[in-house]
Amino acid sequence: MSWNDFRARRAVLEEVLARAHVDPAVALRFDEVPGAIQLFGSADNILLALQHRWSNHLAARLDQAVEDGTPVNAAWRELAGEQPELRALLDAASASSVPLRGSQRDEQRMIEAHTTGRVSGHRSDRRTTVLSGGSSR
């Protein structure tokens, strides 16, 4: 991918997030975002790029939470509060995108690994506990 492609893709993601600020459901109409489908190939690829952005930020937050000894769920909520458009868009899209749901399961395994210190290959039921403010350690 060239720098021009990278910048064009980043501009598409920023436009999608700007639209999500107004209405996450409307932002999911990627065919209305100039160049979106041409640059990413599909709506799922756009969603996966947005999930990747979220996961990268979350991983850094989780690492810091473990280092500081703060609850993992607090790090997740703080990030969601700082990036409400991205979180709302991903939540709205998860019902319709199988690849996105798979990536979100990977996110849950990452949360579990930060919570327990163990990496699991199985789907975790801890999401409700971690995200609702239950015990994270």
SEPARO-988277 format. One line per 10 residues: number of its first residue (from 1); their letters; for each residue z, y, x negated of N, C-alpha, C. Coordinates in steps of 0.02 Angstrom, whole numbers. Each point is the difference from the previous one (the first is absolute). Layout:
# residues N
NUM> A> Z/Y/X/Z/Y/X/Z/Y/X ~ ...
# end
This chain:
# residues 137
1> MSWNDFRARR> 0/-59/-43/0/59/43/0/62/-45 ~ -43/46/15/-4/62/-38/54/48/22 ~ 11/52/-41/49/52/19/-22/34/64 ~ -65/9/9/-24/31/62/17/-43/60 ~ -10/-66/-7/18/-46/55/75/2/13 ~ 39/-1/-54/73/3/7/21/63/38 ~ -27/56/-20/17/64/33/-23/1/73 ~ -59/-27/13/-25/-3/69/44/-45/43 ~ 20/-56/-27/44/-46/38/68/32/12 ~ 26/34/-51/64/34/9/-6/55/53
11> AVLEEVLARA> -55/36/1/-11/52/51/-1/-31/70 ~ -31/-57/7/-2/-35/65/71/-17/21 ~ 40/-29/-45/68/-18/17/41/61/19 ~ -10/55/-34/36/62/16/-21/26/69 ~ -64/-7/16/-24/21/66/30/-44/55 ~ 3/-65/-13/29/-46/49/74/19/11 ~ 36/14/-53/71/18/7/8/67/35 ~ -45/47/-12/3/64/35/-11/-11/75 ~ -45/-44/17/-11/-16/71/60/-37/29 ~ 33/-41/-40/59/-36/23/58/47/14
21> HVDPAVALRF> 0/57/-34/51/50/13/-3/24/72 ~ -61/4/27/-10/21/69/12/-59/48 ~ -31/-58/-16/5/-59/44/-20/-62/-39 ~ 48/-44/-17/-17/-60/-38/-53/-44/33 ~ 0/-4/66/-50/-41/34/-70/28/-9 ~ -7/65/3/-65/33/-10/-23/-9/-72 ~ 48/2/-46/-17/-7/-71/-30/-69/-16 ~ 12/-48/43/-27/-67/-11/-74/-5/17 ~ -28/52/27/-73/0/13/-37/20/-64 ~ -1/-46/-46/-27/14/-67/-74/18/1
31> DEVPGAIQLF> -36/-23/50/-71/16/4/-11/74/13 ~ 53/36/20/-5/73/11/16/40/-63 ~ 22/-34/-52/16/33/-64/-62/-5/-44 ~ -29/56/-18/-62/-1/-40/8/-41/-64 ~ -44/-49/-8/-2/-41/-60/50/-56/-4 ~ 44/-6/48/54/-49/-5/-26/-72/-5 ~ -39/-20/48/-25/-69/1/-49/-12/-58 ~ -41/49/-16/-47/-7/-55/37/-11/-66 ~ 55/36/-11/36/-4/-63/46/-61/-5 ~ 27/-21/57/48/-55/-1/-28/-65/26
41> GSADNILLAL> -54/2/37/-32/-61/24/25/-23/68 ~ 63/12/16/27/-21/64/65/36/15 ~ 19/-2/63/64/30/20/58/-36/-34 ~ -5/-66/-6/54/-37/-33/9/22/-72 ~ -54/14/-35/5/23/-70/34/68/-4 ~ -12/43/48/34/65/2/75/-12/11 ~ 16/-42/47/70/-15/14/35/-31/-60 ~ -34/-45/-35/29/-30/-59/11/51/-55 ~ -46/48/-7/10/53/-49/60/43/17 ~ 9/14/64/58/38/22/65/-40/-10
51> QHRWSNHLAA> -2/-65/15/58/-43/-11/16/-3/-75 ~ -51/-2/-41/10/-2/-73/37/64/-23 ~ -21/56/27/32/63/-16/75/-3/20 ~ 13/-23/61/69/-6/24/40/-48/-45 ~ -29/-58/-15/36/-50/-39/16/25/-71 ~ -46/37/-30/14/27/-67/58/48/2 ~ 1/45/49/56/47/6/64/-37/15 ~ -4/-50/44/59/-37/19/28/-39/-60 ~ -43/-31/-39/24/-38/-58/40/45/-47 ~ -25/60/-12/36/46/-43/68/18/30
61> RLDQAVEDGT> 1/12/65/63/16/34/49/-58/-2 ~ -25/-60/10/43/-58/-1/29/-12/-69 ~ -41/8/-51/25/-6/-69/56/49/-13 ~ -10/62/22/50/52/-10/64/-16/39 ~ -8/-25/61/58/-18/41/41/-55/-34 ~ -33/-50/-28/36/-53/-35/35/29/-61 ~ -34/42/-36/30/32/-60/61/41/18 ~ -5/38/55/55/43/21/54/-36/39 ~ -14/-60/22/47/-37/41/3/24/72 ~ -54/32/23/-2/23/69/-35/-52/43
71> PVNAAWRELA> 13/1/65/-31/-50/45/-76/6/2 ~ -32/-57/-1/-73/-2/3/-26/31/65 ~ 35/-13/54/-23/27/64/0/76/0 ~ 45/31/-37/1/73/-4/-62/26/-36 ~ -22/-35/-52/-60/19/-36/-61/-4/45 ~ -4/-53/40/-57/-8/46/0/57/51 ~ 57/14/30/4/53/50/-15/68/-30 ~ 23/13/-60/-14/63/-33/-75/9/-10 ~ -33/-52/-25/-72/4/-10/-37/9/66 ~ 21/-36/52/-31/8/66/9/71/26
81> GEQPELRALL> 57/31/-14/11/69/20/-43/49/-38 ~ -15/-16/-62/-42/44/-42/-74/-9/14 ~ -19/-58/25/-71/-14/13/-8/-27/71 ~ 19/40/50/-1/-25/69/-70/-17/25 ~ -50/37/-22/-68/-13/23/-24/-68/-25 ~ 13/-13/-64/-21/-64/-28/36/-58/34 ~ 65/7/9/39/-53/31/-23/-11/72 ~ -10/54/38/-21/-6/70/-69/-33/5 ~ -45/19/-45/-67/-29/0/3/-75/-14 ~ 38/-20/-50/5/-71/-17/33/-39/57
91> DAASASSVPL> 50/29/31/33/-33/56/-48/-8/59 ~ -39/52/14/-47/-3/56/-56/-51/-13 ~ -21/-6/-63/-57/-44/-16/20/-73/-8 ~ 63/-13/-10/19/-70/-15/-14/-48/58 ~ -2/25/60/-14/-43/58/-72/-26/-1 ~ -45/38/-30/-71/-18/5/-31/-25/-66 ~ 37/3/-55/-29/-18/-64/36/-60/-31 ~ -32/-56/-2/29/-59/-31/11/10/-75 ~ -49/27/-37/13/11/-71/59/48/-13 ~ 7/50/42/56/47/-8/66/-37/11
101> RGSQRDEQRM> 3/-42/51/62/-37/12/17/-45/-59 ~ -50/-29/-31/13/-41/-59/28/42/-57 ~ -27/58/-9/26/45/-52/70/23/15 ~ 15/10/64/67/20/20/50/-57/-9 ~ -23/-62/6/44/-57/-16/16/0/-74 ~ -49/17/-41/13/7/-72/52/55/-13 ~ -5/54/37/49/54/-6/70/-26/17 ~ 5/-40/51/65/-27/18/29/-46/-54 ~ -44/-38/-33/23/-41/-56/24/44/-57 ~ -33/56/-11/21/47/-52/69/29/17
111> IEAHTTGRVS> 9/18/63/65/26/21/54/-53/-9 ~ -16/-60/20/49/-55/-8/17/-11/-73 ~ -50/2/-44/12/-10/-71/46/55/-27 ~ -10/61/22/43/55/-22/70/-6/31 ~ 4/-28/59/64/-7/34/41/-56/-30 ~ -32/-57/-13/36/-60/-22/-5/-14/-74 ~ -50/30/-32/-12/-16/-70/-40/-64/-9 ~ -22/-31/56/-39/-61/-2/-68/12/32 ~ -51/-30/-29/-67/4/28/-10/-60/46 ~ -24/13/60/-12/-53/48/-73/-4/16
121> GHRSDRRTTV> -25/-60/9/-69/-10/20/-6/-8/75 ~ 56/3/35/0/-10/72/9/65/36 ~ -25/2/61/8/59/43/74/10/12 ~ 21/63/-6/71/15/9/13/28/69 ~ 56/-18/28/22/30/63/48/57/-13 ~ 4/23/-61/47/53/-19/-25/69/19 ~ -63/8/20/-27/66/14/44/37/50 ~ 18/-31/53/41/33/51/66/22/-30 ~ 31/-43/-39/64/17/-31/-9/57/-50 ~ -49/-6/-44/-8/51/-52/-19/67/30
131> LSGGSSR> -47/0/47/-26/63/25/45/30/54 ~ 44/-39/30/43/27/52/66/26/-26 ~ 10/-8/-64/62/25/-29/53/-52/-9 ~ -18/-64/10/48/-53/-10/14/-9/-74 ~ 40/-48/-16/19/-13/-69/-62/-15/-41 ~ -5/33/-57/-58/-11/-43/21/-32/-66 ~ 62/-14/-10/22/-31/-62/43/-59/13
# end
